[in-house]
């Protein structure tokens, strides 16, 4: 406990110090930067540049707005609010963002003897740095680093979360727990060449990185920003966001983008500080479409080779579809929502997961919610079953929460929020003996995150 308090304090202090260090450059960016809008004509040089001689564009297109950045090469709506610091260094534009939750969670309050659940104090977290620069008249280079101190602040077996499953620890599956993320959660390079204002070609390489599977991962979705917990559908939708070895080729035509990836199917192992062996044994394809600046849609399919270490002979065919919506009507006033479906096809049948979440910011207070329906078999939930049989159980989960922005630490420092949320679950009758008829969970937290970029200071 003492070590945990020290780690959390160090994280909070370092965030505040780094924010103060970047204040001058970030403020200068807000005063002078000019953002791209879809459909804007290119300048005589072939691209639009800011007053600092470089574009504040999307990470993988000089013709798209920065606000469309998601995780990996995924898109979000253009109207998505951005929480980050920005800085110019010569021809480079640098962006920094991340979040850390210091929280207490109690899973399955009032559980009876023998029923599943748990409680802990921990600190889920992630931090990302991106650097990009124009190359010549039509090129764009992007470098990304993402790290997480989850192994320190959560432990190697993660945190308790009812009905969560996926990955393993000490030869046993992690069940009713969310695994920690690796120290190096992203290390990638991408190059985009614009054939015209309407057409881009992109090559993305990551070790680790994120292939073209599913929508923007939950850690980067604004609709999920206030919720400390990973979705229970994580391994049906976006579990491939940390893949040790990925190559993606994408082509954009106006508001459409088609991508294909070759990547490592095996999920990260329990050794969270190293780099896993690349395998290049899995494939994925994804189509994205942003019909308006408030909507982003995607559909895709992946063929994942041997994702689970404990079931090396089992492959997964994963199909996903998602819709994301964002709308802003003033500083700290916005709504961001996502509806996502994922299906894992195994040799014994299909398992579906559906997620609907929303995050409504009303100045300092924020209210949010998440509903999930998922199907998990007895093996995934470590429940007794006859060998060779795979009974599938349905689970409903509803989370409602609220947070309040207490302060901003310095003029451009991180924001400090306090929040609380509760979850109620409704499992199939056959498994209620392990969880209860309607298990309830709750948590309270403090959250630090990068500040909101205020568009009122941007020249368009």
RAQUI-V311914 format. One record per pair of residues at least 12 apart in sequence whose ideal C-beta (glycine too) atoms are under 7 Angstrom apart, sorted by the first residue. I is the first residue (numbers start at 0). GAP is how many residues later the second one is. D is the distance in whole Angstrom. If there is no record, write none. Layout:
i = {I & I}
gap = {GAP & GAP}
d = {D & D}
This chain:
i = {3 & 3 & 6 & 6 & 6 & 7 & 7 & 10 & 10 & 11 & 14 & 14 & 15 & 15 & 15 & 15 & 18 & 18 & 18 & 18 & 18 & 18 & 19 & 19 & 21 & 21 & 21 & 21 & 22 & 22 & 22 & 24 & 24 & 25 & 25 & 25 & 25 & 26 & 28 & 28 & 28 & 29 & 29 & 29 & 30 & 31 & 31 & 31 & 32 & 32 & 32 & 33 & 33 & 33 & 33 & 33 & 34 & 34 & 34 & 34 & 34 & 35 & 35 & 35 & 35 & 35 & 35 & 36 & 37 & 37 & 37 & 37 & 40 & 41 & 44 & 45 & 45 & 46 & 46 & 46 & 46 & 51 & 52 & 53 & 53 & 53 & 53 & 54 & 55 & 56 & 58 & 58 & 58 & 58 & 59 & 59 & 59 & 59 & 59 & 60 & 60 & 60 & 61 & 61 & 61 & 62 & 62 & 64 & 65 & 66 & 66 & 67 & 69 & 69 & 70 & 70 & 70 & 70 & 70 & 70 & 71 & 71 & 71 & 72 & 72 & 72 & 72 & 72 & 72 & 73 & 73 & 74 & 74 & 74 & 74 & 75 & 75 & 75 & 76 & 76 & 76 & 76 & 76 & 76 & 76 & 76 & 77 & 77 & 78 & 78 & 78 & 78 & 78 & 79 & 79 & 79 & 80 & 80 & 80 & 80 & 81 & 82 & 82 & 82 & 82 & 82 & 83 & 83 & 83 & 83 & 84 & 84 & 90 & 91 & 91 & 92 & 92 & 93 & 93 & 94 & 95 & 95 & 96 & 96 & 97 & 97 & 97 & 97 & 98 & 98 & 98 & 98 & 98 & 99 & 99 & 99 & 100 & 100 & 100 & 100 & 100 & 100 & 101 & 101 & 101 & 102 & 102 & 102 & 102 & 102 & 103 & 103 & 103 & 104 & 104 & 104 & 104 & 104 & 105 & 105 & 105 & 105 & 106 & 106 & 106 & 106 & 106 & 107 & 107 & 107 & 107 & 107 & 108 & 108 & 108 & 110 & 110 & 114 & 114 & 114 & 115 & 115 & 115 & 115 & 116 & 116 & 117 & 118 & 119 & 119 & 121 & 121 & 121 & 122 & 123 & 123 & 123 & 124 & 124 & 124 & 124 & 125 & 125 & 125 & 125 & 125 & 126 & 127 & 127 & 127 & 128 & 129 & 129 & 130 & 137 & 137 & 138 & 138 & 139 & 140 & 141 & 142 & 143 & 143 & 144 & 144 & 145 & 145 & 146 & 146 & 146 & 147 & 147 & 147 & 147 & 149 & 149 & 150 & 150 & 150 & 150 & 153 & 155 & 155 & 155 & 155 & 156 & 156 & 156 & 157 & 157 & 157 & 157 & 157 & 158 & 158 & 159 & 159 & 160 & 160 & 160 & 160 & 160 & 161 & 161 & 161 & 161 & 161 & 162 & 162 & 162 & 162 & 162 & 162 & 163 & 163 & 163 & 163 & 163 & 164 & 164 & 164 & 164 & 165 & 165 & 165 & 165 & 166 & 166 & 167 & 167 & 167 & 168 & 172 & 172 & 174 & 174 & 177 & 177 & 179 & 180 & 181 & 181 & 181 & 182 & 182 & 183 & 183 & 184 & 184 & 185 & 185 & 185 & 185 & 186 & 186 & 186 & 187 & 187 & 187 & 187 & 188 & 189 & 189 & 189 & 190 & 197 & 197 & 198 & 198 & 199 & 200 & 201 & 202 & 203 & 204 & 205 & 205 & 206 & 206 & 206 & 206 & 207 & 207 & 207 & 208 & 208 & 209 & 209 & 209 & 209 & 210 & 210 & 210 & 210 & 210 & 210 & 210 & 211 & 211 & 211 & 211 & 211 & 211 & 211 & 211 & 212 & 212 & 212 & 212 & 212 & 212 & 212 & 213 & 213 & 213 & 213 & 213 & 213 & 214 & 214 & 214 & 214 & 214 & 214 & 216 & 216 & 217 & 217 & 217 & 217 & 220 & 221 & 221 & 221 & 222 & 222 & 222 & 222 & 222 & 222 & 222 & 223 & 224 & 225 & 225 & 225 & 225 & 225 & 225 & 226 & 226 & 226 & 226 & 226 & 227 & 227 & 230 & 230 & 231 & 231 & 231 & 232 & 232 & 232 & 232 & 232 & 235 & 235 & 235 & 235 & 236 & 236 & 236 & 236 & 238 & 241 & 242 & 242 & 243 & 243 & 243 & 243 & 243 & 244 & 244 & 244 & 244 & 244 & 245 & 245 & 246 & 246 & 247 & 247 & 254 & 254 & 254 & 255 & 256 & 257 & 258 & 258 & 259 & 260 & 260 & 261 & 261 & 262 & 262 & 262 & 263 & 263 & 263 & 263 & 263 & 264 & 264 & 264 & 264 & 264 & 264 & 264 & 265 & 265 & 265 & 265 & 266 & 266 & 268 & 280 & 281 & 281 & 281 & 281 & 282 & 282 & 283 & 283 & 284 & 284 & 285 & 285 & 286 & 286 & 293 & 293 & 293 & 294 & 294 & 295 & 296 & 297 & 297 & 298 & 299 & 300 & 300 & 301 & 302 & 303 & 303 & 313 & 315 & 315 & 315 & 316 & 317 & 317 & 318 & 319 & 319 & 320 & 321 & 321 & 321 & 322 & 323 & 324 & 330 & 330 & 331 & 331 & 331 & 332 & 332 & 332 & 333 & 334 & 334 & 335 & 336 & 336 & 337 & 338 & 339 & 340 & 347 & 348 & 350 & 350 & 350 & 350 & 351 & 352 & 352 & 353 & 353 & 354 & 354 & 355 & 356 & 356 & 363 & 363 & 364 & 364 & 365 & 365 & 366 & 367 & 368 & 368 & 369 & 370 & 371 & 372 & 373 & 374 & 374 & 375 & 375 & 376 & 376 & 376 & 377 & 377 & 382 & 382 & 392 & 392 & 392 & 392 & 393 & 394 & 394 & 395 & 395 & 396 & 396 & 397 & 397 & 398 & 398 & 399 & 399 & 400 & 400 & 400 & 401 & 401 & 402 & 402 & 402 & 402 & 403 & 403 & 404 & 405 & 407 & 411 & 412 & 413 & 413 & 413 & 413 & 414 & 414 & 415 & 415 & 416 & 417 & 418 & 418 & 419 & 419 & 420 & 421 & 421 & 421 & 422 & 422 & 423 & 423 & 424 & 424 & 425}
gap = {117 & 149 & 116 & 145 & 146 & 94 & 115 & 89 & 114 & 436 & 399 & 433 & 393 & 394 & 397 & 398 & 66 & 390 & 391 & 393 & 394 & 395 & 390 & 393 & 63 & 65 & 74 & 390 & 387 & 388 & 389 & 62 & 63 & 59 & 60 & 61 & 386 & 385 & 57 & 58 & 59 & 424 & 427 & 428 & 426 & 18 & 19 & 20 & 17 & 23 & 425 & 16 & 17 & 22 & 425 & 426 & 21 & 30 & 31 & 423 & 425 & 12 & 19 & 21 & 27 & 28 & 29 & 28 & 26 & 27 & 40 & 217 & 156 & 155 & 92 & 91 & 92 & 15 & 87 & 90 & 91 & 36 & 38 & 37 & 39 & 79 & 80 & 79 & 37 & 83 & 71 & 73 & 83 & 131 & 13 & 82 & 130 & 132 & 142 & 131 & 139 & 191 & 72 & 78 & 132 & 131 & 134 & 13 & 16 & 13 & 15 & 222 & 146 & 150 & 139 & 145 & 146 & 148 & 149 & 170 & 137 & 138 & 169 & 129 & 131 & 139 & 175 & 177 & 186 & 141 & 142 & 182 & 213 & 215 & 221 & 140 & 220 & 248 & 213 & 216 & 217 & 218 & 219 & 247 & 248 & 249 & 212 & 215 & 214 & 215 & 247 & 248 & 249 & 142 & 246 & 256 & 141 & 247 & 253 & 371 & 371 & 14 & 366 & 367 & 368 & 369 & 12 & 13 & 366 & 369 & 327 & 365 & 42 & 39 & 41 & 39 & 40 & 35 & 37 & 35 & 33 & 354 & 31 & 353 & 28 & 29 & 30 & 352 & 26 & 27 & 348 & 349 & 350 & 23 & 25 & 348 & 22 & 23 & 24 & 127 & 344 & 346 & 21 & 343 & 344 & 19 & 125 & 340 & 341 & 342 & 17 & 339 & 340 & 14 & 15 & 54 & 55 & 338 & 13 & 335 & 336 & 337 & 12 & 53 & 54 & 55 & 334 & 54 & 327 & 328 & 331 & 333 & 331 & 332 & 333 & 325 & 328 & 319 & 320 & 321 & 46 & 60 & 318 & 319 & 43 & 45 & 42 & 41 & 39 & 40 & 31 & 32 & 37 & 30 & 26 & 30 & 104 & 23 & 24 & 25 & 28 & 20 & 22 & 55 & 59 & 93 & 20 & 16 & 17 & 18 & 16 & 12 & 14 & 12 & 55 & 56 & 52 & 54 & 52 & 50 & 48 & 46 & 42 & 44 & 41 & 42 & 39 & 40 & 36 & 37 & 38 & 33 & 34 & 35 & 37 & 30 & 31 & 29 & 32 & 121 & 122 & 26 & 13 & 24 & 114 & 116 & 12 & 17 & 20 & 16 & 19 & 20 & 21 & 22 & 18 & 19 & 16 & 17 & 15 & 16 & 17 & 68 & 69 & 14 & 263 & 273 & 277 & 279 & 13 & 69 & 213 & 232 & 234 & 262 & 12 & 13 & 14 & 66 & 68 & 70 & 211 & 215 & 216 & 13 & 68 & 69 & 73 & 12 & 100 & 102 & 141 & 142 & 101 & 137 & 209 & 206 & 207 & 51 & 52 & 92 & 61 & 60 & 86 & 90 & 89 & 90 & 24 & 91 & 23 & 57 & 20 & 22 & 23 & 24 & 19 & 20 & 21 & 16 & 17 & 18 & 21 & 16 & 12 & 13 & 14 & 12 & 55 & 56 & 53 & 54 & 52 & 50 & 48 & 46 & 44 & 42 & 37 & 40 & 37 & 38 & 68 & 71 & 34 & 35 & 36 & 34 & 37 & 30 & 31 & 33 & 36 & 29 & 32 & 35 & 37 & 50 & 52 & 73 & 36 & 47 & 48 & 49 & 72 & 73 & 74 & 88 & 27 & 71 & 73 & 87 & 89 & 105 & 107 & 23 & 24 & 86 & 106 & 108 & 128 & 23 & 83 & 107 & 109 & 123 & 125 & 21 & 24 & 12 & 13 & 16 & 20 & 117 & 104 & 114 & 137 & 101 & 113 & 114 & 115 & 134 & 135 & 136 & 133 & 134 & 133 & 140 & 142 & 175 & 177 & 193 & 141 & 143 & 172 & 174 & 194 & 215 & 217 & 124 & 141 & 140 & 142 & 165 & 109 & 120 & 122 & 139 & 141 & 106 & 108 & 117 & 138 & 83 & 103 & 105 & 116 & 28 & 26 & 20 & 21 & 20 & 24 & 31 & 32 & 34 & 18 & 19 & 33 & 34 & 35 & 15 & 17 & 14 & 15 & 12 & 13 & 34 & 35 & 36 & 33 & 31 & 29 & 26 & 27 & 25 & 22 & 23 & 18 & 21 & 17 & 19 & 21 & 14 & 15 & 16 & 17 & 18 & 14 & 16 & 17 & 39 & 40 & 41 & 42 & 13 & 40 & 41 & 43 & 40 & 41 & 40 & 24 & 20 & 21 & 22 & 23 & 19 & 20 & 16 & 18 & 15 & 16 & 12 & 14 & 12 & 13 & 31 & 32 & 33 & 28 & 30 & 28 & 26 & 23 & 24 & 22 & 20 & 17 & 18 & 16 & 14 & 12 & 14 & 32 & 28 & 29 & 30 & 28 & 24 & 26 & 24 & 21 & 22 & 20 & 16 & 17 & 18 & 16 & 14 & 12 & 123 & 125 & 29 & 31 & 120 & 28 & 29 & 30 & 27 & 23 & 25 & 23 & 20 & 21 & 19 & 17 & 15 & 13 & 42 & 41 & 24 & 25 & 26 & 41 & 23 & 19 & 21 & 18 & 19 & 15 & 17 & 15 & 12 & 13 & 40 & 41 & 37 & 39 & 36 & 37 & 35 & 33 & 30 & 31 & 29 & 27 & 25 & 23 & 21 & 17 & 19 & 17 & 19 & 13 & 14 & 15 & 12 & 13 & 48 & 51 & 34 & 35 & 37 & 38 & 34 & 30 & 32 & 29 & 30 & 26 & 28 & 25 & 26 & 22 & 24 & 21 & 22 & 18 & 19 & 20 & 17 & 18 & 14 & 15 & 16 & 44 & 13 & 14 & 12 & 12 & 43 & 39 & 38 & 34 & 35 & 36 & 37 & 34 & 36 & 30 & 32 & 30 & 28 & 26 & 28 & 23 & 24 & 22 & 18 & 19 & 20 & 17 & 18 & 14 & 16 & 13 & 14 & 12}
d = {6 & 7 & 7 & 6 & 6 & 5 & 5 & 5 & 7 & 6 & 5 & 6 & 5 & 7 & 5 & 6 & 7 & 7 & 6 & 6 & 4 & 5 & 5 & 6 & 5 & 6 & 7 & 7 & 7 & 6 & 4 & 4 & 6 & 5 & 5 & 6 & 5 & 6 & 4 & 7 & 6 & 7 & 4 & 7 & 6 & 7 & 5 & 6 & 5 & 5 & 6 & 5 & 7 & 7 & 5 & 7 & 5 & 5 & 6 & 6 & 6 & 6 & 6 & 5 & 6 & 6 & 5 & 6 & 6 & 7 & 7 & 7 & 7 & 5 & 6 & 4 & 5 & 5 & 7 & 7 & 7 & 5 & 7 & 6 & 6 & 6 & 6 & 6 & 6 & 7 & 6 & 6 & 5 & 7 & 6 & 6 & 6 & 5 & 5 & 6 & 5 & 6 & 7 & 5 & 6 & 6 & 5 & 5 & 7 & 5 & 6 & 7 & 3 & 6 & 6 & 5 & 4 & 7 & 4 & 6 & 6 & 3 & 7 & 7 & 5 & 6 & 6 & 6 & 6 & 6 & 4 & 7 & 5 & 6 & 5 & 5 & 6 & 6 & 7 & 6 & 5 & 6 & 5 & 6 & 6 & 4 & 7 & 4 & 5 & 5 & 4 & 6 & 6 & 6 & 4 & 7 & 6 & 6 & 5 & 6 & 5 & 6 & 6 & 5 & 6 & 5 & 6 & 4 & 5 & 6 & 7 & 6 & 5 & 5 & 5 & 6 & 7 & 7 & 5 & 4 & 5 & 7 & 6 & 4 & 5 & 4 & 6 & 6 & 7 & 6 & 6 & 7 & 4 & 6 & 4 & 5 & 6 & 5 & 7 & 4 & 5 & 5 & 5 & 6 & 5 & 7 & 6 & 5 & 6 & 3 & 5 & 6 & 6 & 6 & 6 & 7 & 7 & 4 & 4 & 6 & 6 & 7 & 7 & 4 & 6 & 5 & 5 & 6 & 7 & 7 & 5 & 6 & 5 & 6 & 6 & 6 & 7 & 6 & 6 & 6 & 7 & 5 & 6 & 6 & 7 & 7 & 3 & 7 & 6 & 6 & 6 & 5 & 5 & 4 & 6 & 7 & 5 & 6 & 5 & 7 & 6 & 6 & 5 & 7 & 7 & 5 & 5 & 7 & 7 & 4 & 5 & 7 & 5 & 5 & 6 & 4 & 7 & 6 & 4 & 6 & 4 & 6 & 6 & 5 & 7 & 6 & 4 & 3 & 6 & 6 & 6 & 4 & 7 & 6 & 5 & 3 & 5 & 5 & 6 & 4 & 7 & 5 & 6 & 7 & 6 & 6 & 5 & 6 & 6 & 6 & 5 & 5 & 5 & 5 & 7 & 6 & 6 & 6 & 7 & 6 & 4 & 6 & 7 & 6 & 6 & 7 & 6 & 6 & 7 & 5 & 7 & 5 & 7 & 7 & 6 & 6 & 5 & 7 & 6 & 7 & 6 & 4 & 6 & 6 & 7 & 4 & 6 & 4 & 5 & 7 & 5 & 5 & 5 & 6 & 6 & 6 & 4 & 7 & 5 & 6 & 6 & 6 & 5 & 5 & 6 & 5 & 6 & 7 & 7 & 5 & 7 & 6 & 6 & 7 & 7 & 6 & 6 & 6 & 6 & 4 & 4 & 5 & 6 & 7 & 4 & 5 & 6 & 5 & 7 & 6 & 4 & 6 & 4 & 6 & 4 & 5 & 7 & 5 & 6 & 6 & 7 & 7 & 5 & 6 & 5 & 6 & 4 & 7 & 5 & 6 & 7 & 6 & 6 & 5 & 6 & 4 & 4 & 5 & 5 & 4 & 7 & 4 & 5 & 7 & 4 & 6 & 5 & 5 & 7 & 6 & 5 & 7 & 7 & 5 & 4 & 7 & 4 & 7 & 7 & 7 & 5 & 4 & 6 & 7 & 6 & 4 & 4 & 6 & 5 & 7 & 6 & 6 & 7 & 4 & 6 & 7 & 4 & 5 & 4 & 5 & 6 & 5 & 6 & 6 & 6 & 6 & 5 & 6 & 5 & 6 & 6 & 6 & 7 & 7 & 7 & 7 & 6 & 6 & 6 & 5 & 5 & 6 & 6 & 4 & 5 & 6 & 6 & 4 & 6 & 4 & 7 & 6 & 6 & 4 & 7 & 7 & 6 & 5 & 5 & 5 & 7 & 6 & 4 & 6 & 6 & 4 & 3 & 6 & 6 & 6 & 4 & 7 & 5 & 7 & 4 & 6 & 5 & 7 & 5 & 5 & 5 & 7 & 5 & 5 & 7 & 4 & 5 & 6 & 7 & 5 & 7 & 5 & 4 & 6 & 7 & 7 & 7 & 5 & 4 & 4 & 4 & 6 & 5 & 6 & 6 & 6 & 7 & 5 & 7 & 6 & 4 & 7 & 6 & 5 & 5 & 7 & 5 & 6 & 4 & 6 & 6 & 6 & 3 & 6 & 7 & 6 & 6 & 5 & 7 & 6 & 5 & 5 & 7 & 5 & 5 & 5 & 7 & 5 & 4 & 6 & 4 & 6 & 7 & 5 & 7 & 6 & 4 & 7 & 6 & 5 & 7 & 5 & 5 & 6 & 7 & 4 & 5 & 5 & 5 & 6 & 7 & 6 & 5 & 6 & 6 & 6 & 6 & 5 & 7 & 5 & 5 & 7 & 4 & 5 & 5 & 5 & 5 & 4 & 7 & 4 & 7 & 7 & 6 & 5 & 7 & 4 & 7 & 5 & 7 & 5 & 5 & 7 & 4 & 6 & 4 & 7 & 5 & 7 & 5 & 5 & 5 & 6 & 5 & 5 & 5 & 5 & 6 & 5 & 5 & 6 & 6 & 7 & 5 & 6 & 5 & 7 & 5 & 6 & 7 & 7 & 4 & 6 & 5 & 5 & 6 & 5 & 7 & 4 & 6 & 5 & 7 & 5 & 6 & 4 & 7 & 6 & 6 & 6 & 3 & 6 & 7 & 5 & 7 & 3 & 7 & 6 & 5 & 5 & 6 & 6 & 6 & 7 & 5 & 6 & 6 & 7 & 6 & 6 & 7 & 6 & 4 & 6 & 5 & 6 & 7 & 5 & 6 & 7 & 7 & 5 & 7 & 4 & 6 & 5 & 7 & 5 & 6}
